[in-house]
């Protein structure tokens, strides 16, 4: 009957769900991943990883607005051994006068993945900065690049004036 068929389908679905859960947890254990364990946000390794994230973030924006980011606090931290990395999970408070929210401090969830000297990070949501501030920082960055370019070419011209015209160029074969 139709009633028995539905019960069989429900039982099959339940069985498939249980099998998938068992496979997921047993596979995770096979490859060596461990669940995160809470730790103090003041531990030296946590502070090191938090400072790493801030330093990396500061270098990400072309206009330089992320250079205004500073570490305010680490409110939560945990660690887990992954398959390929030691993972540190943190909730960090970053400070900047240029957040779009106009709040001086905002909270971000980040993960630092470390394997010996190889370090990388992931962040759920990047800091969103004020549009007017971004425009101002972009203008300043353009002016800074113009000045650097002018200085570079001025130095080249000055070096050319100092060269002896009779001296052979070592780069010409």
Secondary structure, DSSP 4 states (H G I P E B T S, - for coil): -HHHHHHHHHHHHHHHHHHHHHHHHHHHHHTT----EEE-TTSHHHHHHHHHHHHHHHTT-SSSGGGG-EEEEEEEEEEEE-SSSEEEEEEEEEE-TTBTT--SEEEEEEEEEEETTEEEEEESSPPPB-HHHHHHHHHHHHHHHHHHHHHHHHHHHHHHHHS-TTSPPTT--
